[in-house]
């Protein structure tokens, strides 16, 4: 039960906001429990007064009492269910908001370690399992407990002796039920992990559907999915096999208790020490009593599933970002970036090994070199996606780490080789980084040489793009991404293969735009195409995490062997 207490403790800050709903839910529980106990209680006067004593007056009164009791029971059950579900659903909505808020604040390293499908599964499926505790299990436990006490009152009042023989069997059930609960929790944890595997597998299939089809790999992917799905099926079957043992165990023990009651109670009725009405009132209450006891046992086992989910969810909730910004604002005018002997490692692999570079306002610094040399890692360090192991990055001779993360990223515009398009309008994609301004959107599209094709679309800038921008060509998507960067109007512009998908004419237009922008900005370009870097102020050749050449295009062509080799491949 300590695990359940931990879940309730985590939800406690939310629960206190629902006092009225809780009062109404508890009132409904009491009404439902009172109705159940009242039904058992009425059996005695119905049998004794009407059928034995033949009291005609009560014949026309007691049936109405039964109707009223059932109405109270039904109304109470509805109140309890509605308000507990309302509380549970709303708490989980807030909790899921908080979890996503925490997740998106975490470092890039975290997202590289966790699969997308797993994070989706934990955010949706695991939290919904926890919701089941708040909305259903805890309220049902409370309601069944109240019902048990009400029925126990009837049972003990009618015959304490019979109550003893009927209920003595239940303590025997505690040990086997506790063993089953531990097994269910273990299986539930594995099942939830397998759910994450399936979600990740599906995410991978649907994201990479183009390469799957062109490779004729549909059958291969289906077989992979079928294996994971079969493992999931086996785990769920095992969970059912163990979990469903609760019912036969409780029913067998209950049957023993009922058999004892029939023998002992029947003897008392025959001897005349117990009336038929009292016996059937007792028997009815006993039969009704076994149901909530059995349900409580079943709920306790089901809770293990939510407990396992809670451990996975709270693990994500308790994570904190390792990369923390400073308390100063980024300079309003950036005159220089000075990179001094920076080293950067991913886990134990060093990717930057003593990089020294400087770029000033109005200049364009091009980064070239073989793939995996460290160019993108340098950009990641500048954006503080990752923190350097040693060395300094200075902005106007002030340490980058002194600035808040928000102000750093507000002032740096990135267009990466991977184009990000959201399932939204073109206008909202362009204005993604700030408040929407229609004129600014159109101006940014014109600068990016994108307005000509956007204006021809049926809804213009309000055309909705499909997932990943699949209803645009690769070059069109890239121009939308460039327009998004231009809309932001940052002081530092980083282009990571930003014109790779453009035709020569579009690239020429974008290059002209960039040349105009660089007059009052700092421009850093990662490129493989010579046409992109020929106008650079300086070119840094980066291989194996080191700068192996630095200078303008003419100088490197004469003196840098690495650049000469690279140039031969362009």
Secondary structure, DSSP 8 states (H G I E B T S, - for coil): -HHHHHHHHHHHHHHGGGHHHHHHHHHHHHHHHHHHHHHHHHHHHIIIIIIIS--HHHHTTHHHHHHHHHHHHHHHHHHHHHHHHHHHHHHHHHHHHHHHHHHHTS-HHHHHHS-HHHHHHIIIIIHHHHHHIIIIIHHHHHHHHHHHHHHHHHHHHH-HHHHHHHHTTGGGHHHHHHHHHHHHHHHHHHHHHHHHHHHHHHHHHHHTHHHHHHTT-HHHHHHHHHHHHHHHHHHHHHHHHHHTHHHHHHHHHHHHHHHHHHHHHHHHHHHTSS-HHHHHHHHHHHHHHHHHHHHHHHHHHHHHHHHHHHHHHHHHHT---S----SB---SS--EEEEEEEEEEETTEEEEEEEEEEEETT-EEEEE-STTSSHHHHHHHHTTSS--SEEEEEETTEEGGGB-HHHHHHSEEEE-SS----SSBHHHHHTTTS---HHHHHHHHHHTT-HHHHTTSTTGGG-B--GGGTTS-HHHHHHHHHHHHHHHT-SEEEEESTTTTS-HHHHHHHHHHHHHHGGGSEEEEE-S-HHHHTT-SEEEEEETTEEEEEE-HHHHHHH-HHHHHHHHH-
